[in-house]
């Protein structure tokens, strides 16, 4: 298993992506239930894919995906981007998330969300990005801006130690 602190300059190589999948993706319900896929992780940037699925259709007459699924994708990729920017997997919280929907999605076309962290303070990360269709036109379907609190008391994506599991009764 890779140790995050030891990756240094190799943070964005295959080792980090494997770590992100093991520490974040396997513990985050969005990846399991919504089938999110990490597309790329870079310096203060991240992108994820939402494979098209009938179970997420919000408008059966057009086959367009429900806006809530797009919002969840954008919130999740923002969280991943925050963790890559601060270079650690620690609890964060969404302070504000604004999503502007530009157009409906198309049937049988995946959606990719790409975000960047454009400003970082000691306690808050600020992000912006968009979701677009993964087809020839690459049409944007939504824009996002958000702010995220760092080092919160929320759930950690790191595994708990055996000792702390004993203290909490495995919870």
C-alpha positions as CSV (number, residue, x, y, z in Angstrom):
1,X,0.0,0.0,0.0
2,X,1.3,3.5,-0.8
3,X,1.7,6.1,1.8
4,X,0.4,9.5,0.7
5,X,3.1,11.5,2.5
6,X,5.9,9.5,0.8
7,X,4.7,10.2,-2.8
8,X,6.1,13.7,-3.0
9,X,6.7,14.8,-6.6
10,X,5.1,11.6,-7.8
11,X,1.7,12.6,-6.4
12,X,0.0,12.6,-9.7
13,X,1.4,9.5,-11.2
14,X,-0.3,6.1,-11.3
15,X,0.6,5.5,-7.6
16,X,-1.5,8.5,-6.5
17,X,-4.4,7.5,-8.7
18,X,-4.3,4.0,-7.2
19,X,-4.2,5.6,-3.7
20,X,-7.1,7.9,-4.6
21,X,-9.1,4.9,-5.8
22,X,-8.3,2.9,-2.6
23,X,-8.7,5.7,-0.1
24,X,-11.4,7.8,-1.6
25,X,-13.3,6.1,-4.3
26,X,-13.9,2.7,-2.5
27,X,-15.1,4.6,0.6
28,X,-17.3,7.2,-1.1
29,X,-20.9,6.2,-1.9
30,X,-20.9,8.1,-5.2
31,X,-18.4,5.7,-6.7
32,X,-20.2,2.6,-5.6
33,X,-23.8,3.6,-6.2
34,X,-23.4,6.0,-9.1
35,X,-20.4,4.3,-10.8
36,X,-18.2,7.5,-10.9
37,X,-14.8,6.9,-12.5
38,X,-11.7,9.0,-11.9
39,X,-10.6,10.4,-15.3
40,X,-7.6,12.5,-14.3
41,X,-5.9,14.1,-11.3
42,X,-3.5,16.9,-11.7
43,X,-2.0,19.9,-9.9
44,X,-5.1,21.5,-8.3
45,X,-7.3,19.8,-11.0
46,X,-9.5,16.7,-11.2
47,X,-12.0,15.2,-13.5
48,X,-14.5,12.3,-13.2
49,X,-16.9,10.5,-15.5
50,X,-20.5,9.6,-14.9
51,X,-21.3,6.7,-17.3
52,X,-24.8,7.1,-18.8
53,X,-27.4,4.9,-17.1
54,X,-31.1,4.5,-17.5
55,X,-31.5,4.4,-13.8
56,X,-30.5,8.1,-13.5
57,X,-32.8,9.4,-16.2
58,X,-34.8,12.3,-15.0
59,X,-36.9,12.9,-18.1
60,X,-38.0,9.6,-19.7
61,X,-39.3,11.5,-22.8
62,X,-35.8,12.8,-23.7
63,X,-33.5,10.4,-21.8
64,X,-31.8,13.3,-20.0
65,X,-30.1,12.5,-16.7
66,X,-31.5,13.9,-13.5
67,X,-29.9,17.2,-12.3
68,X,-29.3,15.8,-8.9
69,X,-26.9,13.2,-10.3
70,X,-25.0,15.9,-12.1
71,X,-24.8,17.9,-8.9
72,X,-23.5,14.9,-7.0
73,X,-20.9,14.3,-9.6
74,X,-19.7,17.9,-9.4
75,X,-19.7,18.0,-5.6
76,X,-17.7,14.7,-5.6
77,X,-15.1,15.8,-8.1
78,X,-14.7,19.1,-6.2
79,X,-14.0,17.1,-3.1
80,X,-11.4,15.0,-4.9
81,X,-9.8,18.2,-6.3
82,X,-9.6,19.7,-2.8
83,X,-7.8,16.6,-1.5
84,X,-5.3,16.7,-4.4
85,X,-4.7,20.4,-3.8
86,X,-4.0,20.1,-0.1
87,X,-2.2,16.8,-0.7
88,X,-3.9,14.8,2.0
89,X,-7.1,12.7,2.5
90,X,-8.8,14.5,5.4
91,X,-12.4,15.3,6.1
92,X,-13.8,18.3,4.3
93,X,-17.2,19.9,4.1
94,X,-19.1,21.6,1.3
95,X,-19.7,25.2,2.4
96,X,-21.4,26.4,-0.8
97,X,-22.0,24.8,-4.1
98,X,-23.6,26.6,-7.0
99,X,-24.6,24.7,-10.1
100,X,-25.9,26.5,-13.2
101,X,-27.6,24.1,-15.6
102,X,-27.0,25.1,-19.2
103,X,-28.8,22.3,-21.1
104,X,-30.1,18.8,-20.7
105,X,-27.8,15.8,-21.2
106,X,-28.3,13.4,-24.2
107,X,-29.3,9.8,-24.1
108,X,-26.4,7.2,-24.0
109,X,-23.7,9.9,-23.6
110,X,-21.5,9.9,-20.6
111,X,-20.9,13.1,-18.6
112,X,-17.5,14.3,-17.6
113,X,-16.9,16.9,-14.8
114,X,-13.7,18.8,-14.6
115,X,-12.8,21.3,-11.9
116,X,-9.9,23.3,-10.6
117,X,-9.0,24.8,-7.2
118,X,-8.3,28.4,-8.1
119,X,-7.7,29.7,-4.5
120,X,-6.7,28.1,-1.2
121,X,-6.6,29.6,2.3
122,X,-5.7,28.0,5.6
123,X,-9.3,26.8,6.1
124,X,-11.2,27.1,2.8
125,X,-10.7,25.9,-0.8
126,X,-12.4,27.6,-3.7
127,X,-13.2,25.7,-6.9
128,X,-14.8,26.2,-10.3
129,X,-15.5,23.9,-13.2
130,X,-18.1,22.4,-15.5
131,X,-19.7,19.2,-16.6
132,X,-19.8,18.4,-20.3
133,X,-21.0,15.7,-22.7
134,X,-18.4,13.2,-23.8
135,X,-19.3,13.3,-27.4
136,X,-18.0,15.1,-30.5
137,X,-19.5,18.4,-29.5
138,X,-18.3,18.3,-25.9
139,X,-21.2,20.6,-25.0
140,X,-21.2,22.0,-21.4
141,X,-24.3,20.9,-19.5
142,X,-23.5,22.7,-16.2
143,X,-21.1,25.1,-14.5
144,X,-20.1,24.9,-10.9
145,X,-18.5,27.1,-8.3
146,X,-17.9,26.0,-4.7
147,X,-16.2,26.5,-1.4
148,X,-15.1,23.7,0.9
149,X,-14.0,23.8,4.6
150,X,-10.8,22.0,5.2
151,X,-10.0,19.7,8.2
152,X,-13.5,19.3,9.4
153,X,-14.7,16.7,11.9
154,X,-16.6,14.8,9.2
155,X,-15.9,11.2,8.1
156,X,-12.3,10.4,7.1
157,X,-11.6,8.5,4.0
158,X,-8.5,6.9,5.6
159,X,-9.0,3.5,7.2
160,X,-9.3,3.5,11.0
161,X,-6.8,1.7,13.1
162,X,-7.6,-1.6,14.8
163,X,-7.2,0.1,18.2
164,X,-9.7,3.0,17.3
165,X,-12.2,0.4,16.1
166,X,-12.0,-1.3,19.5
167,X,-12.6,2.0,21.3
168,X,-15.7,2.9,19.2
169,X,-17.1,-0.6,19.0
170,X,-16.2,-0.9,15.3
171,X,-18.3,2.2,14.4
